[in-house]
């Protein structure tokens, strides 16, 4: 790279023959493992500021919801589909 700060999912240090997988690499992997190409984003909301969510309907009709708990504590949740 040219020396600027970069937040790429994967960084390669060619001089040290070393590859760095940043957290965003694993986040992208989580999404792409479940959300298929051609999926449609559908309305999704949470009732807690500490949780974020998004949802998609895959081409095969399966609903996929990804929920992020932004705290360090385990949280129970209930998914309501209507």
C-alpha positions in Angstrom: 0.0 0.0 0.0 1.1 3.6 -0.3 1.5 4.2 3.5 -2.0 5.6 4.2 -4.3 4.2 6.8 -6.4 1.5 5.2 -9.3 -0.4 6.6 -9.3 -3.2 4.0 -10.6 -6.6 4.9 -7.3 -8.2 3.9 -3.9 -6.6 4.0 -0.7 -8.2 2.6 2.8 -7.3 3.8 4.8 -8.5 0.8 8.1 -7.6 2.3 7.4 -9.9 5.4 5.3 -12.4 3.4 2.5 -11.9 5.8 -1.3 -11.6 5.4 -3.5 -9.8 7.9 -7.2 -10.6 8.1 -9.0 -7.7 9.7 -12.3 -8.0 11.6 -14.2 -6.7 8.6 -13.1 -9.8 6.6 -14.9 -12.1 9.1 -18.0 -9.8 9.1 -18.2 -9.9 5.3 -17.8 -13.6 5.5 -20.7 -13.9 7.9 -23.0 -11.9 5.7 -22.0 -13.7 2.4 -22.3 -17.1 4.0 -26.0 -16.6 4.5 -27.2 -13.9 2.2 -27.3 -15.1 -1.4 -26.7 -13.1 -4.6 -30.0 -11.5 -5.7 -31.5 -11.4 -2.1 -33.9 -8.6 -1.4 -33.5 -6.4 1.7 -36.7 -6.3 3.8 -37.8 -4.0 6.6 -36.2 -4.9 9.9 -36.0 -3.0 13.2 -34.9 -3.5 16.8 -36.3 -2.0 20.0 -32.9 -1.7 21.7 -30.2 0.9 21.0 -27.5 -1.7 21.7 -28.7 -4.0 18.9 -28.5 -3.5 15.2 -30.3 -5.7 12.6 -30.8 -6.2 8.9 -32.8 -8.8 7.1 -33.0 -10.2 3.5 -35.2 -12.7 1.6 -33.0 -15.0 -0.5 -34.0 -16.0 -4.0 -35.0 -19.4 -2.5 -37.6 -17.6 -0.2 -35.6 -18.1 3.0 -35.5 -15.1 5.4 -32.1 -14.2 6.8 -31.7 -11.9 9.7 -28.3 -10.7 10.9 -28.3 -9.1 14.4 -25.4 -7.4 16.1 -25.2 -7.1 19.8 -23.0 -4.1 20.5 -22.5 -4.8 24.2 -20.1 -7.3 25.8 -23.0 -9.0 27.5 -25.2 -11.8 26.3 -28.7 -10.6 25.3 -31.8 -12.5 24.7 -33.8 -11.6 21.7 -37.1 -12.5 20.1 -37.5 -12.4 16.3 -41.0 -11.5 15.2 -42.0 -12.1 11.5 -45.2 -10.8 10.2 
